[in-house]
Amino acid sequence: MPLTDAGKNTAATEVGAAYTWLALYHSDGSELVGAGYTRIQYTPGAAAAGVVSIPATGPFNVPSASNVTSFGIWSLQSGGVEGGKEPLSAATGAYAADGEFNFTGGTITVTSA
């Protein structure tokens, strides 16, 4: 049974509430570590048509030699459960030294067949 927009909004709201920590990943799929990197908590937007916005968030501390290619949502700041992962619109390229990354925003989208 396909979900209505109301059903999609309920699901998107619940996912947004359960996974409020944003993480960054290397091109090999592993989460960044070192140089003071930590997941950052965000407040999800209101659901509309099954979509919840993830606002611009940061800065993240990024260790040298990191190539940030994707972001993910997690249930906790450390450990926890990963709720999803998405490629960035453009990878950063390798950081020559420790630096910072500002996430420019994204979405959580619930679809139904």
C-alpha positions in Angstrom: 0.0 0.0 0.0 1.5 3.4 -1.0 1.6 6.0 1.8 -0.3 9.2 1.5 1.5 12.5 2.0 0.3 12.4 5.6 1.8 8.9 6.1 5.1 10.0 4.5 5.2 13.1 6.8 4.6 11.0 9.9 7.4 8.6 8.8 9.8 11.5 7.9 9.1 13.3 11.2 9.9 10.1 13.2 13.1 9.4 11.3 14.2 13.0 11.7 13.5 12.9 15.4 15.4 9.6 15.9 18.6 10.5 13.9 19.7 14.0 14.9 23.5 13.7 14.7 25.2 14.5 11.4 28.4 12.6 10.4 31.0 13.0 7.6 32.6 10.2 5.6 35.7 9.5 3.5 35.5 8.2 0.0 36.1 4.7 1.3 32.8 5.0 3.3 34.5 5.3 6.7 33.6 8.0 9.1 36.2 10.7 9.8 38.3 10.4 12.9 41.0 12.5 14.6 41.8 16.2 14.7 38.9 17.0 17.0 36.3 15.6 14.5 32.9 14.8 16.1 29.4 14.4 14.9 27.2 17.5 15.3 23.6 17.6 16.5 21.1 19.3 14.3 17.3 20.1 14.5 15.4 18.7 11.6 12.8 20.8 9.8 9.1 20.2 9.6 8.0 17.4 7.2 6.3 18.3 3.9 5.4 15.8 1.2 7.6 13.2 3.0 10.7 15.4 3.2 12.5 16.7 6.3 15.3 19.3 5.8 18.7 19.0 7.5 19.9 22.5 8.0 23.3 23.9 7.3 25.5 22.7 10.1 29.1 23.2 11.2 31.9 23.8 11.3 33.2 20.2 11.6 36.8 19.7 12.4 38.4 17.7 9.5 41.7 15.9 9.8 44.4 16.4 7.2 44.3 14.0 4.2 40.5 13.6 4.5 38.4 13.7 1.4 34.9 14.4 2.6 32.5 12.7 0.1 29.3 12.0 2.0 27.2 12.7 5.1 25.1 10.5 7.3 22.5 10.7 10.1 23.0 8.9 13.4 21.0 8.3 16.6 23.8 9.3 19.0 26.9 11.5 19.0 29.1 8.5 19.5 28.2 4.9 18.6 24.5 4.5 18.0 22.6 3.5 14.9 23.2 5.0 11.4 19.9 6.1 9.8 21.2 6.8 6.3 24.0 8.1 4.2 24.1 10.3 1.1 26.9 11.6 -1.2 27.7 15.3 -1.1 27.0 17.2 -4.3 30.8 17.6 -4.6 33.6 16.0 -2.7 36.0 18.3 -0.9 39.3 16.9 -2.2 42.0 15.9 0.2 42.7 18.4 3.0 46.4 19.4 3.0 46.2 20.2 6.7 43.6 19.9 9.5 40.7 22.2 8.6 37.0 22.8 8.9 34.0 21.8 6.8 30.6 23.5 6.8 27.7 21.3 5.8 25.3 23.3 3.5 22.2 21.3 4.1 20.3 18.2 2.9 17.1 16.2 3.2 15.6 13.1 4.6 13.1 11.8 2.1 10.5 9.1 2.7 9.2 7.4 -0.5 6.5 4.8 -1.0 5.9 2.2 -3.7 
